[in-house]
Amino acid sequence: MTAAPTVALFAKYPRAGHAKTRLAPMLGDAGAAQVHRRLVERTLATIRESALPFAVHFTGAQRSDFADWLGEDITLVAQGEGDLGARLARVAGPAIVLGADIPGLTSQHLLDAAAVLDQLPVVIGPASDGGYYLLGFQTQIPQLWRDMRWGTDAVLAETRARLTALEIPYRNLGVLDDCDRPEDLAQWPELLG
């Protein structure tokens, strides 16, 4: 059995006008930031339930702001500069990287991803929008992050193509929906408070 992967939750501080901005036309800047706050807290509770080791990779505020919000007992890692790919490339394996915008994520998804990593180098949690909600790896694969068109519906297909080209075996988990647009909130009204 390999070492348990560390779940790396990428989280932005829930500041009005800077978080979940695609929800702002419906909810206003403060309302969108509040949804983001709930999503991060919900995802963190899911990670804790899995009992896997984890760290919050933070951006948008100081470490102390995140500690005040999420608790002093959480390992906090600054994401650093650069695009998403540059920031993801700083996460050492074995790891499972994910964001906080998948309300349907359960601890079983994380445990399933960890189990796959005990057998294969990579696991992908595909999102219904053409991206992915998690990507797990035994060792860092920098080619997966470079020159990626982040935020498009091509991310998942491009990631799979790169893994195939590198001859790196992987397994997919089940598809989940993310919560990025106003119409997505219909599935999760509890996020509105």
N, C-alpha and C positions, 0 to 999 in steps of 0.2 A: 504494500500500500504506500502510495506517495504521500508527501506532506499535504495536509488540508490546504486548499487555496484560500487566500485572503480575499474577502469581498471588498472591492474598492468602489465605494459609492461616490460618484461625482456630483457635487452639490454646489449650487450657487446660493448666495445669501438672498433671502426673500425681501429685497428692497423694492418698493413701488417704482415702477418704470424700468426696472432692470431684470425682472423675473417673469416668465410666462407672458411675454409681451403680446403674443398672438391671441391671448384671452382678453387683453385689455379693452378692445372695442366693445365687448359684451359686459365685462365686469368692472372696467376702470382699472387704473394702475394698481391701486391698493387692493382691490378684489383679486386681481390676477396674482399678485404677490402672496396673498393669503392662501390661495389654492396651492401655490408652489410650496408654501410652508407646510401645509397639510400633507402634500405628496411626499416631501422629504421625511417628515415625521412618521408617516405610514410606512414608507420603505425601510426606514431605520428599525421600526418595530418588527417588520418582516425579517430583516437580517438578523436581529437579535434572537428571534424565534428559531432560526435555523441553527443557532449555536456555532456557526462558522466564525473564524476570526475575521475582523473587518477593520477598515479605516475609512474615514470620510475625507475625501480629497476636495478641498474647499477653494472657492473663489468668490470675489465680490465683497469681501469684508475681512477684517482682521481675525486672526486665530481666536482672540479673546471674545469676539462677538459670537463666533460659532460655539465656543465653550459655554458661554452664558446661555445660548439658545438650546444646545443639544446635550450639554452636560460635560463636566470636567473629566469624566471617566472614558471619554471617547478619544481614540487615536485620531489626530487631525494632521493632514498632510497638505501643504500648499500645492495647488495645481501648477503654479508657475506660469510663465509666459508662453505665447505661441498659440497656434490653432489647436483644435481638439486633438488632432493627430499627435502633435508635439507633446501635449499634456498626457495623453494615453501612453505614449512611448516611455514615459518615466515610471510606469508601474511595473515593478518586478514580478516575475512569476514564481510560483504558481499563483494565479489570481483570477478573479471573476470581476470584470469591470461592468458597471451599470450606472444608469441615471435614475432619477426619481420620478419619471413621468409615466410609469406603468402601474396603474392602480390594481390591476389584476394579478400582479406578481405575488406569489406565495413562497413560504419557506421551502415547500417541496420543490419548486423550480430551482432554487439555489442548491438544495441537496442533490437533485438530479444532475445539475451541472457539475457539482463536485464529484459525483460518482462517474460521470463521463470522463472527467480529467484523470481519473484513476486508471483509465483504459486508453485514452486517446490524447493527442497533444492539444486539441482545440474543441470547444463546444460553443455553439451559437444559439441564442434565443431570438428567433426571427420576430420582427414586429410587422404588423399588418400594413404599415405604410411604406414598406420597402427598405426599412433600416433594420436594426436589431436592438433588443432591449438589454441583452447581455452578451458578452463575449468572454469566454474563459480560455486560458492558455497555461500550459505547464511552464513554458519559458517564453520570454518576450520575443515577439516577431515584428521587428520594426517595419517591415514591408507592408504590413496591414494598415499602417497609419499614415504613411507618406502620400501626399498628393491625392487624398481622398476628397470627393465632393460631398462633404458633410451636409446633412440636412436635406438631402435629396432622396428620391425613391430608388436610387441606383446603389446605395451603400451596401445593402445585403448582397446583391448580385456581384458587385465588384469585389467584395470581401471573399465570397465563395470562389470567384475566378482566380483571385490571387492565391488562395490556399491550394487550389487545384494546380496552378502553374508551379507552385513551390513543392508540390507533391506531399502536402501535409494533410493527413487524414483528420476529419472532423465529424461531429454529429450535431444534428439540429434538435432542439427541443421543440415543444409546441409553440404555435404562433400566438402572440398576445397583442392587444391594442394599446396604443399609447394615448396620452391625454395632452394634446397640444393646441387644439382648435376649439372654438366655442361649441361646435356640434358634438365634440367628443364628451362634453360634460353631461350629455343626456344619459350616458351609461352609468355615471357616478355622481348622482345629485348630492350625495353626502359630502362631497368635496366643497360644496358651496356653503357649508356651515348651517 
